[in-house]
Amino acid sequence: MCGIFGIYSHEKSNIVKKVYYGLYALQHRGQEGAGIAVGNGKEIGFYKGLGLVPEVFSNKELQNLYGHIGVGHVRYSTTGRNTIENCQPFVVNSSFGKIAITHNGDIVNSKELKHELEKKGHIFVSTTDSEVIAQLLVRELLKNDDIITAVTNVTQKLNGAYSLLIIYDDTLIAIRDPNGFKPLCIGKDDGAYYFSSESCALDIVDVEFERDVAPGEMVVVDQNGLNTYKLPNAKEKASSCMFEYVYFARPDSVIDGVSVYEVRRNIGKILARETPEEVDIVSPVPDSGIIFSQGYTEEAEVPYYEALIKNRYIGRTFILPTQEERDLAVRLKLNPVKYLLKDKKVMLIDDSIVRGTTSGKIMKMAKKAGAKEVHLRIGSPRIVSPCFYGIDMATTKELIANSKTDEEIAEMIGADSVAYLSIEGLVEAIGRDDLCLACLNEEYPTDVSCKFECGNCKK
């Protein structure tokens, strides 16, 4: 999913520390790498590396960066390996000077675009689709040195999800794709404009939330202030990612005017109505299941306990790049409270089942701790199709719900029962119908035929 954060200071003050703190608040969106680029209107300096934000940046690195325009990025890889070359921001040289780009999302047609650029002599140093965007922008600037026209032309070539922050000259540009797949919002104080993947990062740097960037909108900030442009291919109806509300976003964020916390509490209530079960206690799979469970117990009037204790020094297992790392992380991450589980009928609530391997280990852990029965409820509908817009579930064969019934899934992972939230229940909980539900119903908002034609995504 990745997280991006940017600042333009009209007071020309150094903003690198605030970019750093903004990235820290977005760490949940990517744990593989981090980077910051800052500009002063003439030069762009940058630093990036593999690891968490505080691991990549020390005071020394931050002190070497100075400028009043800055963008930052935390990486979660979907396109491209986890290498330093694929970390962002991408800073490219051109005859017009340096350009820095950060990108959240996935470009469906990136391979085709890259192949076309390579035939025209472009050389790539990474394997990520974000560099394709950077190279396209340089090419468009050679045709037309107006940055607004160049960016607009680039967006016409892109199919997929992209929230972008771009430093060019003395300008900061923010773009949200025509479908609004990925979130992007604006904050403001007396001396600067701020852009962030989530509103929680604005809270951390003590900035007032201004508004969300609209789907298909380009926002341009320079010394003259803020101006907005509507992209020619802007959609009348958005297709925002439902998984932001279910899992990715922090619960203290507000996305497109909707509180993530409230959505998750609503999901728990609706889940209790749709999938009741006689149990002794309800417990979340932390952390993502906590708010679902609170809503569930409120509706079902069943006691709430945290029967699985999380090691707070372990990050998110879903966004680790390999299954081996995810398996190890589960053992390090969770430990059962035997006192609460022994001889109890237990309801565990989690955000999703993708591959089923993590859920199986959790079921085994709970029963080994003495639980009489373990029922699993999922705060999202069945995931049956790959996502091509920025979630790491690349092939149909990985998706356990694509080929198995709830009963078969329960048997496979060792649960006494498994049940999911309905699609209708999800839409009700979020309170908006302009959502991307492609991974739930195979109805993709953009043309993804190039992905299926290669055959790999079906396997």
C-alpha positions in Angstrom: 0.0 0.0 0.0 2.8 2.5 0.9 2.4 5.8 2.6 3.3 9.3 1.2 3.7 12.6 3.0 4.7 16.0 1.6 5.0 19.7 2.7 5.4 23.0 0.9 6.5 25.8 3.3 5.8 29.4 2.1 8.0 30.7 4.9 10.9 28.8 3.3 11.6 27.0 6.6 13.2 23.6 6.7 10.6 21.0 6.8 12.6 17.7 6.9 11.8 16.9 10.5 8.1 17.3 9.9 8.3 15.0 6.9 10.1 12.5 9.1 7.4 12.6 11.8 4.7 12.3 9.1 6.3 9.1 7.8 6.6 7.8 11.3 2.8 8.2 11.6 2.3 6.3 8.3 4.7 3.5 9.2 1.8 1.0 9.3 1.4 1.4 5.6 4.9 0.1 4.7 7.8 -1.5 6.7 10.3 -2.4 4.0 11.9 0.9 3.2 11.7 4.7 3.7 12.9 7.8 2.0 12.8 11.6 2.1 13.5 14.1 -0.7 13.7 17.9 0.0 14.1 20.8 -2.4 14.9 24.5 -2.1 13.6 25.5 -5.6 17.0 24.8 -7.2 18.4 21.5 -5.9 16.8 18.4 -4.5 18.6 16.3 -1.9 17.4 12.9 -0.8 18.1 9.9 1.4 16.5 6.5 1.5 17.1 3.0 2.8 15.7 -0.4 3.7 13.9 -0.8 7.1 11.6 1.2 9.4 11.7 5.0 9.5 13.8 5.3 12.6 16.2 2.6 11.3 16.7 4.5 8.0 17.1 8.0 9.4 19.4 9.2 12.2 19.9 12.8 13.1 22.9 12.9 10.8 20.9 11.9 7.7 18.2 14.4 8.6 20.6 17.2 9.2 22.1 16.7 5.7 18.7 17.4 4.2 17.5 21.0 3.9 14.7 22.6 2.0 11.2 24.1 2.2 9.6 21.5 -0.1 9.7 17.9 0.9 8.2 14.5 0.1 8.5 11.2 2.0 7.6 7.6 1.4 7.3 4.3 3.4 7.4 1.3 1.1 5.3 -1.9 1.0 6.3 -3.8 -2.2 3.7 -5.0 -4.7 5.5 -4.3 -7.9 9.3 -4.7 -7.7 11.6 -6.5 -5.3 12.5 -5.2 -1.8 15.8 -3.6 -2.7 17.3 -0.2 -2.1 16.8 0.7 -5.8 13.1 0.3 -5.4 12.8 2.5 -2.4 11.3 6.0 -2.9 11.3 8.9 -3.5 12.6 8.5 -7.0 14.8 11.4 -7.9 15.6 11.6 -11.6 17.8 14.1 -13.5 16.6 15.9 -16.6 17.6 18.9 -18.7 15.0 20.7 -16.6 16.7 19.8 -13.3 15.9 17.1 -10.7 12.4 15.7 -10.2 11.4 13.8 -7.1 8.4 11.5 -7.1 6.6 9.4 -4.5 3.8 6.9 -5.4 1.2 4.9 -3.5 -0.6 2.4 -5.7 0.0 0.0 -8.6 0.0 0.7 -12.3 -1.8 -2.1 -14.2 -0.1 -1.4 -17.5 3.4 -0.6 -16.1 5.1 -3.5 -18.0 3.7 -2.3 -21.3 4.7 1.3 -20.6 8.2 0.3 -19.5 8.7 -1.8 -22.6 7.8 1.1 -24.8 10.2 3.4 -23.0 13.0 0.9 -23.2 12.5 0.7 -27.0 13.0 4.5 -27.0 16.2 4.3 -25.2 15.2 4.8 -21.5 17.3 3.0 -18.9 15.7 1.8 -15.7 17.6 1.3 -12.4 14.7 -0.3 -10.5 11.9 -2.9 -11.1 9.1 -0.8 -9.7 6.2 0.9 -11.6 6.9 4.2 -9.8 10.1 4.7 -11.9 8.0 4.2 -15.0 5.9 7.3 -14.0 9.1 9.3 -13.4 10.5 8.4 -16.8 7.2 9.2 -18.5 7.2 12.6 -16.9 10.7 13.4 -18.1 9.7 12.4 -21.6 6.6 14.6 -21.5 8.6 17.6 -20.2 11.0 17.2 -23.2 7.9 17.6 -25.5 6.3 20.4 -23.5 8.2 22.2 -20.7 5.0 23.1 -18.9 4.8 20.9 -15.8 1.0 21.0 -15.6 0.6 19.8 -19.2 3.3 17.2 -18.8 1.7 15.7 -15.7 -1.7 15.7 -17.3 -0.4 13.9 -20.3 1.3 11.3 -18.1 -1.9 10.5 -16.3 -3.6 9.8 -19.6 -1.2 6.9 -20.1 -1.7 5.3 -16.7 -4.1 2.6 -15.9 -4.4 1.8 -12.3 -4.0 3.3 -8.8 -1.8 6.2 -8.1 -1.6 8.9 -5.4 1.4 10.9 -6.3 3.6 13.7 -4.8 6.0 15.4 -7.1 8.7 18.0 -6.5 9.6 20.0 -9.6 11.5 23.3 -9.5 9.8 25.3 -6.8 6.6 23.4 -7.0 4.9 20.6 -5.1 2.2 18.6 -7.0 -0.3 16.2 -5.5 -2.4 13.9 -7.7 -5.0 11.3 -7.0 -6.0 8.9 -9.8 -9.4 9.3 -11.5 -10.9 6.4 -9.5 -9.5 7.6 -6.2 -8.3 4.1 -5.3 -5.8 5.3 -2.7 -6.4 8.0 -0.1 -4.7 11.4 -0.1 -5.6 14.5 2.0 -4.6 18.1 2.5 -3.6 19.9 5.7 -2.8 23.5 6.2 -1.3 25.9 8.8 -0.4 29.6 8.6 2.8 28.9 6.7 2.5 25.6 4.8 0.4 23.1 2.9 0.7 19.4 3.8 -0.3 16.2 1.9 -0.7 12.8 3.5 -2.0 9.3 2.7 -4.0 9.5 5.9 -5.3 12.3 8.2 -3.6 10.7 11.3 -0.2 12.0 10.1 -1.6 15.5 10.0 -2.7 15.1 13.6 0.9 14.0 14.5 2.5 17.2 13.1 -0.3 19.3 14.7 -1.8 20.5 11.4 -5.5 21.1 10.7 -7.1 18.8 8.2 -8.3 20.8 5.2 -9.9 18.3 2.8 -9.4 15.2 0.8 -7.8 15.4 -2.7 -10.7 14.5 -5.0 -10.4 11.5 -7.4 -9.0 12.8 -10.6 -7.7 16.0 -9.0 -4.2 17.6 -9.4 -3.3 20.1 -6.7 -0.3 22.4 -7.4 1.4 24.5 -4.7 4.1 27.0 -5.4 5.1 30.5 -4.2 1.8 31.9 -5.5 -0.3 29.5 -3.4 -2.5 26.5 -4.1 -4.3 25.8 -7.4 -6.3 22.8 -8.5 -6.9 21.1 -11.8 -9.3 18.4 -12.9 -7.8 15.6 -14.9 -9.5 15.0 -18.3 -10.2 11.3 -17.4 -11.7 12.0 -14.0 -14.6 9.7 -13.2 -18.0 10.7 -12.1 -18.0 8.0 -9.5 -15.0 7.0 -7.4 -13.8 3.5 -6.7 -12.0 3.9 -3.4 -10.3 0.8 -1.9 -12.6 -0.9 0.7 -9.5 -2.5 2.3 -8.4 0.9 3.6 -11.4 0.9 6.0 -11.1 -2.8 6.9 -7.4 -3.1 7.5 -4.8 -0.7 6.1 -5.7 2.7 7.5 -5.1 3.6 11.1 -8.4 3.7 13.1 -7.8 7.3 14.0 -7.8 8.4 10.4 -10.7 9.8 8.4 -10.8 8.8 4.7 -13.1 10.7 2.3 -15.1 12.0 5.2 -15.7 8.7 6.8 -14.2 7.7 10.2 -12.2 4.4 10.0 -12.9 3.7 13.7 -16.6 4.1 13.2 -16.6 1.8 10.1 -14.8 -1.0 12.0 -17.2 -0.7 15.0 -20.1 -0.9 12.5 -18.6 -3.9 10.9 -18.5 -5.7 14.3 -22.1 -4.9 15.0 -23.3 -6.1 11.5 -21.1 -9.2 11.8 -22.9 -10.1 15.1 -26.3 -9.8 13.4 -25.3 -11.7 10.3 -23.2 -14.5 11.8 -24.4 -15.2 15.4 -22.9 -18.0 17.5 -23.3 -19.1 21.1 -19.9 -18.5 22.7 -18.6 -17.7 26.1 -16.2 -14.9 25.1 -15.3 -12.8 22.2 -11.6 -12.0 21.5 -9.9 -10.1 18.7 -6.9 -11.2 16.7 -4.9 -8.1 17.5 -4.6 -5.4 16.4 -6.9 -5.3 13.4 -9.7 -7.3 15.0 -9.9 -5.2 18.2 -12.5 -2.6 17.0 -14.5 -5.3 15.2 -14.7 -7.3 18.4 -15.8 -4.3 20.4 -18.7 -3.7 18.0 -19.5 -7.4 18.0 -19.7 -7.7 21.8 -21.8 -4.5 22.0 -24.3 -6.0 19.6 -24.2 -9.6 20.8 -23.9 -8.9 24.5 -21.1 -11.4 25.0 -18.1 -10.6 27.2 -15.0 -9.1 25.5 -11.5 -10.3 26.5 -8.2 -10.0 24.8 -7.2 -13.6 24.9 -4.3 -13.2 22.4 -1.6 -10.9 23.6 0.5 -9.1 21.0 4.2 -8.5 21.1 4.1 -4.7 20.3 7.6 -4.9 18.8 6.4 -7.0 15.9 4.9 -5.3 12.9 2.1 -6.4 10.5 2.4 -9.9 9.2 0.3 -9.4 6.2 2.6 -6.9 4.6 5.8 -8.9 5.1 7.1 -10.0 1.7 7.4 -13.8 2.1 5.3 -16.5 3.6 8.2 -17.8 5.7 8.6 -14.3 7.3 4.8 -14.2 7.9 4.8 -17.7 9.6 7.7 -16.7 11.9 6.1 -13.4 12.7 2.9 -15.1 13.9 4.8 -17.1 16.5 6.7 -14.1 17.6 3.7 -11.8 17.5 0.9 -13.6 19.5 0.7 -15.5 22.7 -2.5 -16.9 24.2 -3.8 -16.3 27.7 -4.6 -19.8 28.8 -6.6 -18.6 31.8 -9.1 -17.0 29.5 -9.3 -19.7 26.8 -9.3 -22.9 28.9 -12.6 -24.8 28.5 -14.3 -21.8 26.8 -16.2 -21.5 23.6 -14.3 -18.7 21.9 -15.2 -16.3 19.1 -12.1 -14.9 17.5 -12.5 -11.9 15.1 -10.0 -10.9 12.4 -10.0 -8.6 9.4 -9.6 -11.1 6.6 -8.4 -14.5 5.5 -6.2 -14.3 2.4 -4.1 -17.4 2.2 -5.3 -19.1 5.4 -1.9 -20.0 6.7 -1.8 -17.4 9.5 -5.4 -18.2 10.6 -4.5 -21.9 10.8 -1.6 -21.2 13.2 -3.9 -19.0 15.4 -6.6 -21.6 15.6 -4.0 -24.2 16.6 -2.6 -21.9 19.2 -6.0 -21.2 20.8 -6.9 -24.9 21.0 -3.5 -25.9 22.4 -4.2 -23.3 25.1 -7.3 -25.2 26.1 -10.2 -23.6 24.2 -13.2 -26.0 23.9 -14.4 -24.5 20.6 -12.9 -21.8 18.4 -15.1 -19.9 16.0 -13.7 -17.4 13.5 -15.5 -14.4 12.2 -14.1 -12.2 9.5 -14.7 -8.4 9.3 -14.6 -8.4 5.5 -16.3 -10.4 2.8 -14.7 -13.4 1.1 -11.7 -12.3 -1.0 -12.0 -14.2 -4.2 -10.0 -12.3 -6.8 -6.6 -10.7 -7.1 -6.0 -7.0 -6.5 -4.1 -5.2 -9.2 -4.2 -1.8 -7.5 -1.7 -2.2 -4.6 -2.5 -5.1 -2.3 -0.1 -8.1 -2.2 -2.5 -10.9 -3.3 -1.2 -11.5 -6.8 -2.7 -14.8 -7.9 -6.0 -16.5 -7.6 -4.5 -19.7 -6.3 -3.3 -17.8 -3.1 -6.9 -16.9 -2.2 -8.4 -19.6 0.0 -12.0 -18.2 -0.4 -11.8 -18.5 -4.2 -12.1 -22.3 -4.3 -13.4 -23.3 -0.8 -16.6 -23.0 1.1 -16.8 -21.7 4.6 -17.0 -25.2 5.9 -14.0 -26.3 3.9 -12.0 -23.3 5.1 -13.0 -24.1 8.8 -11.8 -27.7 8.4 -8.5 -26.5 6.7 -7.5 -24.0 9.4 -8.9 -26.0 12.3 -11.8 -23.8 13.3 -15.2 -25.0 14.5 -16.8 -22.5 12.2 -15.9 -19.7 9.9 -18.1 -16.9 8.6 -17.6 -13.7 6.7 -19.2 -10.3 6.6 -21.5 -9.9 3.6 -20.7 -7.4 0.8 -24.0 -5.7 1.6 -22.9 -5.5 5.2 -19.6 -4.0 4.3 -21.2 -1.3 2.2 -23.6 -0.5 5.0 -20.8 -0.3 7.5 -18.8 2.1 5.4 -21.8 4.2 4.4 -20.7 4.8 0.8 -21.2 2.8 -2.4 -18.4 4.4 -4.4 -16.0 1.6 -3.5 -13.6 -0.7 -5.3 -14.9 -4.2 -4.4 -13.0 -6.0 -7.2 -11.2 -8.5 -4.8 -14.7 -9.4 -3.5 -16.8 -9.6 -6.7 -14.3 -9.6 -9.6 -15.8 -6.3 -11.0 -12.7 -4.3 -11.8 -13.1 -0.5 -12.2 -10.4 -0.4 -14.9 -9.3 -2.7 -17.7 -7.2 -5.5 -16.3 -7.3 -7.8 -19.2 -3.5 -7.5 -19.7 -3.0 -9.1 -16.3 -5.3 -12.1 -17.0 -4.1 -12.6 -20.6 -0.6 -13.5 -19.3 -2.1 -16.4 -17.3 0.0 -15.8 -14.2 -2.8 -14.1 -12.3 -5.2 -17.1 -12.8 -2.8 -19.7 -11.4 
